[in-house]
Amino acid sequence: MSRFFMFFFLLSLSCSTRSANTAKSDSPDLPSATATSSHPNEDPTQAKTKPLEGEKFAVFASGCFWCTEKDFEEIEGVRDAVSGYTGGSEENPTYKQVGRGLTTHTEGVKVYYDPNLVTYEQLVEKLWMTSDPTDNEGQFVDRGQHYRPGIFYGDLIEKEIAEKSKKALQESGRFSKPIVLKIEKLGQFWPAEDYHQDFYKKSPKRYYQYRRGSGRDLFIKKHWQ
């Protein structure tokens, strides 16, 4: 069951459960969505996508960007994590297009951080600890290439750090399956529509219902706690 149809159900009933799965829809009917444009390039979120002086940014994907955003914003030294679309070639993608698998993009986040407080290595470690790096066909309940995980490096230093970290994780034996999460060169990152930003703060009940039903936290607990 795709996250699209499940999220429509989630919104119409003010909860996010159906059978054993939880998912998002391409037509969220949130008050914040009607207050802003539905197109990313006309979205006020664009104003947030520039690093402050002394900051750096990193781009990661681990399935549902609602969850990835929250996981990274919990880190001391991270100012913001912006949900968006990356890894594809299409320009100006929308949630409907990406969520229906009509593009080559995946959901991801752009993380703005202070390198004096947190390192790129630590951000990569956070990704390992909050995703399933053995699954490149989606993440948890969300299936399809538009939910594929990834590390999108901005330069050769980030690439080397990511590859070294991936090799260490594989050799650690923590997972019985091979680590298949891809490390790719960063292309254009397109911010998602405003109603997706900080979704866990705007709609906490719906967010936590979705997260519990996704299987993400059970997986994390099994492998890391």
N, C-alpha and C positions, 0 to 999 in steps of 0.2 A: 504494500500500500504506500503510495507516494505521500510525501509530506504536504503536497498541495491540497489534496482532498481532505486530509485530516485537519489541516488548519482551518479550512472553511467550517468544518464541523465544530472545531474548537471555539471559533468566534461566535457562531450562532447559538451555542449553548453556554457560553461563558465558562467553558472548561475545555480541556484538551485530551479527552480519552475516547477511544473508540476501539473496541475489541482489546487487543493487548498492545496495539501500536499507537503512536502519537506522531502527528506530522503537521506541516504547515501548508497553507494554501497560497495560490497565486493572487488571491483577491481579498487580502485582509481588510476588514471594515473597521478600522480604528479611527477615533476622533483626530488623532495627529496626522493621519494620512490625508484627511480631507482638508486639513489646514495648510498643507504645503503641496507643491507640485509632485507628481508621481514620477517625474523624470530626473535621474541623478544629476544631470548637468544644469538643472534649474533649481537644485536643492540647496538649502542653506548649509547642509552638511559639508559642501565643498569648502566653505570658509574654515573648516576645522582640519583640512587635509594638508596643512603646511607646518613643518616642524618649527618650534620656537628656537631661539638662539641657544646653541649648545646641545640641542636634541638630535637624535638620530631616529630613523624609522626602520622597521623590519616587517616583512609580509609573510604570513603563514595561512594555511588552510587546514581545518580539521573537521570538516562536515558543517553542520549548522552554525552559521556565523553568530547567531544569538549566544550560543554556548561558548564559542571560541573567544568572542569579545569579552564576556564576563571573566573567563579564566585568565586572560592576560591583564585585564584591568585590576585584578586582585594583587598584582605584583607591585611591590614598592619600587618606585622609580619609573613606572609606566604612567604617563599622564592621560593617555587616551588610546583606545583601540577602535578604529572605524571599520564598520562592516562594509563589505563591498564584493566586487567580482574581479577575478584575475585569472591568468593562465590561458586566456583565449585570444582570438584575433579580432572578434567583432567589436566595433566601436559603439559607445553609448548603450550598453546592454541594460535591459530592465529586469526587474525581478520575475515578471511573467515569462520573459524569454529564457532566462537562465534556469528558472525553476522547472520549466517544461522540457528542458534538455535541448532547446533550440539553438544554443550557442556552444562554443568550446570552452567557456569559462567555468570556474568553480567558485563557490562561496568562500571568501577569505576575510582576513582582517589586516589592516595596516596599523602597526603598533608604534606609537610615539613614545620614546623612552629617553631617560637621562643616562648616558653611558657611565657617569660617575657613581650612579646608584645601582645599576643593573647592567650586566654585560650581554652581548649577543649570544654568547655560549649559554648563559642562564635562560635566555628566552627560548633557545632551541630545546634545552632540557625540559622546559615547561610544556612545550609542544609534545614531546615524547610522552610526558606524564598525563596528558589530558586528551590523547587521541588513541586510535588503534593503528599503529604504523605498519601492521601486517595486512591491511586491507586497502587496496587502491581502487576499489570499485564503489566506494561510498564510505559512510561512517555510521555504524550502529543501525538504527532503524531507517536512516535516509540512504537510499540506494541510487546509484547512477554517477556518471562522471562529473556532474555538476556539484557533487558532494565529495569528490575525491580530495584526500589530504595532500599537503605539499609544503615544501620550504622554497620560497622564491628569493634567491639571493640577488643582492644589488651590486656586488663586486666580487673579485676573486678571493678576498679575505673571508667574506661571509661564506662563499662556496666551500673553501677549505675547512672552515670551522664546522659547517653543517655535515660535510662528508666524513670528517674525523669523528664527529659525535655519532653519526649513524653507524659507522664501523664499530665503534666502542659498544653501542647498544646491541648490535648483532652478536658480537663476541661475548657479551655478558651472559647470554643464555636465558635472559629474563622471559623471552618469548620462544615458544617451540616452533613457530612459523618464521619464515624469513622476513626481514624488514624491507617492505616494498614501497614505502612512501618515497615519492620522487623529489629530487632536488633540482629545481629548474631556474633558469635565468629569469629575473623579474622583467615583465613587460609593463603594459599600462595597467594601473589599478583604478577601477571605476567605483567610486563610493555608491553604496546602495541608497535607496530612498530613505527619507528621514524617519519614517515610521519604524524602520528596522533598527535604527541606532538606539543603543541603550534599551533594547526591548525588555531586558530583565528588570529594569527600573520602572519602565512605563507600564508594563503589564506583568507584575511578578507572579500572580497566581497562574496565569496562562503559561508563563515561562517555566515555572517549576513543575507544573503538570507535564508539560512537554518533555522537560529534561528527565524527569523520573521515568517516564514511559519509554524514553529513547534507548535505555540500556547503557548509556555512557558512564554513569557513575558506578554502576555495578562492575563494569569492565575495569575502570580505574582502580576500584577497591581490590579487585581480584589480583591485579598485576603489580600494584604499587603500594598498597597499604598492608 
